[in-house]
Amino acid sequence: MAPEVKVPLLEGRGATPAQTLGNIVVSIVGTGVLGLPYAFRTAGWLAGALGVAGAGAATFYCMLLLLDCRDKLREQETEENGLGDEQSRHGDGGNYTYGDLGERCFGPVGRHFTEAIIVLCQTGGTVAYLVFIGQNISSVLPALSPATVVLALLLPVEVALSFVRSLSALAPFSILADACTVLAVAAVVKEDVQVLVERGQPFAGRSAFAGLWGVPFACGVAVFCFEGFCLTLALEASMSNRAKFRSVLLQAIAGVTVVYVGFGVCGYLAYGDATRDIVTLNLPSNWSTAAVKVVLCVALALTFAVMMHPIHEIVESRLLAPGGWVRRRGRFVERAALHLSRVAVVATLAAIACFVPAFGEFAAFVGSTVCALLSFVLPALFHLRVVGPTASTWARAVDYFFLLSGLVFAGHGMYTVLSPQ
């Protein structure tokens, strides 16, 4: 099995419900929230709100499917190995990563496919970070336009940070990024409220339903916003009382969904058809707005290495496979290969970001394709494989609904990108 990726906020055991609630929120909320007003502009404020609420409910349900799969596998393990319930519940053998579920369900092919989807999903998130940084810094410092200039200057910093192999050392940067995201959201909401007060009639000239094709776009952005799906099992394992995790998870998803809906509606009502794909670009050009953008971009640049860690782990586990060419060439070649692989991965992502035209469209594409596969298709597929034989007809029908809907959603996302405009 590939090594389990540890998350700084989840190291150790014994987290209280309050700590777990905070960890869930930190793992979910990311830069995608700043693209929600643009998604609401595309779909309409009511359609967008329903899309975000639906994405939140579907995410919560599919997270429960993963937990059900883990519980069933743990139960089977107890019966096969004769472990006591306490050993199975708290021992290392009872904890599974997302890749472990893939392997238990479909063998090595299942693990490889699951890890490939995780890599693609993390790649989409990190590229979105770079696009976000490039567009915002270019708006503050026009001398650094186009955004590719910003990315070229940023590349050496990200390569240097990629050599920091300790997640514990990078954890403060991740927390700083989330704090800055909260600051940016607060600054945007403050401006939104001022604009709405000046307008007097917030819903005048704003579409509740902008058209059928706008709904999948809004759902794609919403799915992208619910980051951290592959951390569900680790979050549950970090609790001292795992029986309370489901209720804590419900509180977190419900709270984040309400914030997302409110933020998206307010942003669209304030700026209407002028809403940008990154709503911070709608803020007035003054020193406070510039400060918010710069601080947010610096924090994202620093936490970029944390987002890259799962990719590096999976790539390096393949590069350093026992008996492989690198292993046979000695310690020096091994260390050189590790460093070169990290440089190559970061440089490749920066190059991809240079060709991404807009943050909003890219976030919708990633959300409706690889994120949909990771969040809906794989959990439903695993649940049918592990729990399906003993599940009720209704439960299997819901699993098939999420499986087919996720595939159709991903197919629509691919068609939208590949079809001629």
C-alpha positions in Angstrom: 0.0 0.0 0.0 1.1 3.6 -0.6 2.0 5.6 2.4 -0.9 7.4 4.1 -0.7 11.2 3.7 -0.7 12.9 7.1 -2.4 16.2 7.5 -0.9 18.7 10.0 -4.2 19.6 11.5 -5.1 16.0 12.0 -1.9 14.6 13.5 -2.6 12.7 16.7 -5.9 11.5 18.1 -8.3 12.8 20.7 -9.8 15.8 18.9 -12.9 17.3 20.6 -16.1 18.0 18.6 -15.2 21.7 18.6 -11.7 21.0 17.3 -13.1 18.6 14.7 -15.6 21.2 13.6 -12.8 23.7 13.0 -10.7 21.1 11.2 -13.7 20.3 8.8 -14.3 24.0 8.0 -10.5 24.6 7.4 -10.4 21.5 5.1 -13.5 22.6 3.1 -13.2 26.3 2.7 -10.8 27.6 0.0 -10.4 30.1 -2.7 -13.3 28.7 -4.6 -15.7 30.7 -2.5 -14.5 33.9 -4.2 -15.9 32.6 -7.5 -19.4 31.9 -6.2 -20.9 35.4 -7.1 -19.8 34.9 -10.7 -21.5 31.4 -10.7 -24.6 33.1 -9.4 -24.4 35.7 -12.2 -24.3 32.8 -14.7 -27.1 30.8 -13.2 -29.3 33.4 -11.5 -29.4 34.1 -7.8 -32.2 31.5 -7.0 -30.8 28.8 -9.3 -27.3 29.4 -7.8 -28.6 29.2 -4.3 -30.4 25.9 -5.0 -27.3 24.5 -6.8 -25.0 25.3 -3.8 -27.5 23.9 -1.4 -27.8 20.7 -3.5 -24.0 20.4 -3.8 -23.7 20.7 0.0 -26.3 18.1 0.7 -24.9 15.7 -1.8 -21.4 16.2 -0.4 -22.6 15.4 3.1 -24.4 12.3 2.0 -21.5 11.0 0.0 -19.1 11.6 2.9 -21.4 9.4 5.0 -21.1 6.7 2.2 -17.4 6.6 2.7 -17.8 6.2 6.5 -20.3 3.4 5.9 -17.8 1.7 3.7 -15.0 2.0 6.3 -17.3 0.7 9.0 -18.3 -2.3 6.9 -14.6 -3.1 6.1 -13.7 -2.7 9.7 -16.5 -5.1 10.7 -15.2 -7.7 8.1 -11.7 -7.3 9.3 -12.8 -8.0 12.9 -14.5 -11.2 11.8 -11.6 -12.3 9.6 -8.8 -11.6 12.1 -10.6 -12.2 15.3 -9.8 -8.7 16.6 -11.7 -7.3 19.6 -14.1 -4.4 18.9 -11.8 -2.0 20.7 -8.8 -3.0 18.6 -10.8 -2.7 15.4 -12.2 0.7 16.3 -9.0 2.3 17.4 -6.2 0.3 16.0 -4.3 1.3 12.9 -5.7 -1.6 11.0 -9.2 -0.1 11.3 -8.3 3.2 9.6 -8.5 3.5 5.9 -7.4 6.2 3.4 -9.4 6.9 0.2 -6.8 4.9 -1.8 -7.2 2.0 0.7 -10.9 1.8 -0.1 -10.2 1.8 -3.8 -7.8 -1.1 -3.3 -10.2 -3.1 -1.1 -13.0 -2.7 -3.6 -11.2 -3.2 -6.9 -7.6 -4.3 -6.1 -4.5 -2.4 -7.3 -6.3 -1.0 -10.3 -8.8 0.6 -7.8 -6.0 2.2 -5.8 -4.2 3.5 -8.9 -7.4 5.0 -10.3 -8.4 6.6 -7.0 -5.0 8.1 -6.5 -5.0 9.4 -10.1 -8.3 11.2 -9.5 -6.9 12.6 -6.2 -3.8 13.9 -8.1 -6.0 15.5 -10.8 -8.2 17.1 -8.2 -5.3 18.5 -6.2 -3.7 19.6 -9.5 -6.9 21.5 -10.4 -6.9 23.2 -6.9 -3.2 24.2 -7.1 -3.6 25.6 -10.6 -6.6 27.6 -9.5 -4.4 29.0 -6.7 -1.8 30.2 -9.2 -4.5 31.6 -11.5 -6.0 33.4 -8.6 -2.7 34.9 -7.5 -1.7 35.9 -11.0 -5.0 37.8 -11.7 -5.2 39.5 -8.3 -1.5 40.7 -8.3 -1.8 41.9 -11.8 -4.9 44.0 -10.8 -2.9 45.6 -7.9 0.3 46.0 -9.8 -0.4 46.7 -13.5 3.3 46.7 -14.2 3.3 42.9 -13.6 0.6 42.3 -16.3 -0.1 39.8 -17.8 -0.5 37.3 -15.0 2.2 35.0 -16.6 4.8 37.6 -15.4 3.6 37.1 -11.8 3.7 33.3 -12.2 7.3 33.5 -13.6 8.4 35.5 -10.6 6.5 33.2 -8.2 8.0 30.0 -9.6 11.4 30.1 -7.8 9.6 30.7 -4.4 7.2 27.7 -4.9 10.1 25.5 -6.0 12.0 26.4 -2.8 9.0 25.7 -0.7 8.5 22.4 -2.3 11.7 21.2 -0.8 10.2 21.6 2.7 9.1 18.0 3.3 7.6 18.5 6.8 3.9 19.3 6.8 4.1 20.4 10.4 6.5 23.2 9.3 4.0 24.2 6.6 0.9 24.0 8.7 1.0 27.6 10.0 0.9 28.9 6.4 -2.2 26.8 5.7 -4.0 28.3 8.8 -2.8 31.8 7.7 -4.4 31.2 4.3 -7.7 30.3 5.8 -7.6 33.4 8.1 -6.9 35.6 5.0 -9.8 34.0 3.1 -12.1 34.9 6.0 -10.7 38.5 5.9 -11.2 38.7 2.1 -14.8 37.3 2.4 -15.5 39.9 5.2 -14.1 42.7 3.0 -16.2 41.7 0.0 -19.4 41.4 2.1 -18.8 44.8 3.6 -18.5 46.3 0.1 -21.5 44.3 -1.1 -23.7 45.7 1.7 -22.7 49.2 0.9 -23.5 48.8 -2.8 -26.9 47.2 -2.0 -27.8 50.0 0.4 -27.0 52.5 -2.3 -29.0 50.6 -4.9 -32.1 50.5 -2.6 -33.7 47.7 -4.7 -31.3 44.7 -4.5 -33.3 42.4 -6.7 -34.1 44.9 -9.4 -32.5 43.8 -12.7 -31.1 40.6 -11.2 -32.1 37.2 -12.7 -33.5 34.5 -10.4 -33.0 31.9 -13.1 -30.7 32.9 -15.9 -31.1 29.7 -18.1 -30.8 26.0 -17.9 -27.1 25.8 -19.0 -26.1 28.1 -16.1 -27.2 25.6 -13.5 -24.5 23.0 -14.2 -21.9 25.8 -14.2 -23.0 27.0 -10.8 -23.0 23.4 -9.5 -19.5 22.8 -10.8 -18.2 25.9 -8.9 -20.1 24.8 -5.8 -18.6 21.3 -5.9 -15.1 22.9 -6.3 -15.8 25.0 -3.2 -16.3 21.9 -1.0 -12.7 21.0 -0.9 -11.1 18.4 1.4 -13.4 15.5 0.5 -10.6 12.9 0.6 -9.9 14.0 4.2 -13.2 12.6 5.5 -11.8 9.4 6.9 -8.8 11.1 8.5 -11.1 13.7 10.1 -13.3 11.1 11.6 -10.3 9.1 12.8 -8.9 12.2 14.6 -11.9 12.4 17.0 -11.8 11.0 20.5 -15.5 10.1 20.2 -16.1 9.0 16.7 -19.8 8.4 17.3 -20.3 12.2 17.3 -18.5 12.8 13.9 -21.6 12.6 11.8 -23.5 15.3 13.7 -20.4 17.5 13.7 -20.0 17.0 10.0 -23.6 17.9 9.5 -23.2 21.1 11.5 -20.0 22.0 9.5 -21.5 21.3 6.0 -24.8 23.1 6.9 -22.9 26.2 8.2 -20.5 26.4 5.3 -23.5 26.0 2.8 -25.4 28.9 4.4 -22.3 31.1 4.2 -21.7 30.1 0.6 -25.3 30.8 -0.4 -25.3 34.2 1.4 -21.9 35.2 -0.1 -22.9 34.2 -3.6 -26.3 36.0 -3.5 -24.9 39.2 -2.0 -22.1 39.4 -4.5 -24.3 38.9 -7.5 -27.0 41.3 -6.3 -24.4 43.9 -5.6 -22.6 43.8 -9.0 -25.0 42.1 -11.4 -23.7 41.5 -14.9 -20.4 43.2 -13.9 -19.5 40.5 -11.4 -16.0 39.2 -12.1 -14.9 35.6 -12.0 -12.9 36.5 -8.9 -15.2 38.8 -6.9 -12.2 40.6 -5.2 -11.6 42.1 -8.6 -14.9 44.0 -8.2 -13.7 45.8 -5.1 -12.9 49.5 -5.4 -9.3 50.5 -6.2 -8.0 51.7 -2.8 -5.3 50.8 -0.4 -7.4 48.6 1.8 -8.6 46.5 -1.1 -5.0 46.2 -2.4 -3.9 45.1 1.0 -6.5 42.4 1.2 -5.6 41.1 -2.3 -1.8 41.1 -1.6 -2.1 39.4 1.9 -4.5 36.8 0.5 -2.1 36.1 -2.5 0.9 35.8 -0.2 -0.9 33.4 2.1 -2.0 31.2 -0.9 1.6 31.2 -2.3 2.8 30.0 1.1 0.2 27.3 1.5 0.7 26.1 -2.1 3.2 23.6 -0.9 0.6 22.1 1.5 -1.8 21.6 -1.4 1.0 20.0 -3.4 1.9 17.5 -0.7 -0.5 14.7 -1.7 0.7 15.0 -5.3 4.4 14.7 -4.3 3.6 11.8 -2.0 1.9 9.8 -4.8 4.5 10.7 -7.4 7.4 9.8 -5.1 5.8 6.5 -4.0 5.9 5.5 -7.6 9.3 6.9 -8.3 10.9 5.2 -5.3 9.1 1.8 -5.8 11.2 -1.1 -4.3 13.4 -2.6 -7.0 13.0 0.4 -9.3 15.7 2.1 -11.3 16.1 4.9 -8.9 16.4 2.6 -5.9 19.1 0.7 -7.5 21.3 3.7 -8.2 22.0 4.6 -4.6 21.2 7.3 -2.1 22.6 10.3 -4.1 20.6 9.5 -7.2 17.5 8.9 -5.0 17.7 12.3 -3.4 18.4 14.0 -6.7 15.4 12.3 -8.3 13.2 13.5 -5.5 14.2 17.1 -5.8 14.0 17.0 -9.6 10.5 15.5 -9.5 9.3 18.3 -7.2 10.8 20.9 -9.5 9.2 19.3 -12.5 5.8 19.0 -10.9 5.7 22.6 -9.7 7.0 23.9 -13.1 4.4 21.9 -15.0 1.5 23.3 -12.9 2.8 26.9 -13.3 3.0 26.3 -17.1 -0.6 25.0 -17.1 -1.8 28.0 -15.1 -0.4 30.3 -17.8 -2.9 28.9 -20.3 -6.0 29.0 -18.1 -8.0 31.9 -19.4 -10.3 32.6 -16.4 -10.6 31.4 -12.8 -14.4 30.9 -12.9 -14.5 28.7 -15.9 -11.6 26.7 -14.7 -13.1 26.2 -11.2 -16.4 25.0 -12.8 -14.6 22.6 -15.1 -12.5 21.1 -12.3 -15.6 20.9 -10.0 -17.8 19.2 -12.6 -15.2 16.7 -13.7 -12.6 15.3 -11.3 -14.2 16.8 -8.2 -17.5 15.2 -9.2 -15.8 11.8 -9.7 -14.0 12.1 -6.3 -17.0 13.4 -4.4 -19.9 11.5 -5.9 -19.0 8.7 -8.3 -16.3 6.9 -6.3 -18.2 7.0 -3.0 -21.3 5.6 -4.6 -19.3 3.0 -6.4 -17.5 1.9 -3.3 -20.7 1.8 -1.3 -22.4 -0.4 -3.9 -19.4 -2.7 -3.8 -18.9 -2.9 0.0 -22.4 -2.3 1.5 -24.6 -2.8 -1.5 -25.2 -6.6 -1.1 -26.7 -6.1 2.3 -28.2 -2.6 1.7 -31.9 -1.9 1.1 -33.3 -1.4 -2.3 -33.8 2.3 -1.6 -30.1 2.7 -0.5 -28.9 1.0 -3.7 -31.2 3.2 -5.8 -29.7 6.4 -4.2 -26.2 5.0 -4.9 -27.0 4.4 -8.5 -28.5 7.9 -8.7 -25.3 9.5 -7.5 -23.2 7.3 -9.6 -25.1 8.1 -12.8 -25.6 11.8 -12.0 -21.9 12.2 -11.2 -20.9 10.6 -14.5 -23.4 12.7 -16.5 -22.2 15.8 -14.6 -18.6 15.0 -15.4 -19.5 14.3 -19.0 -21.3 17.6 -19.4 -18.2 19.4 -17.9 -15.9 17.7 -20.5 -18.3 18.5 -23.3 -18.6 22.1 -22.3 -14.8 22.6 -22.4 -14.1 20.5 -25.5 -17.0 21.8 -27.6 -16.3 24.7 -30.0 -17.5 28.0 -28.6 
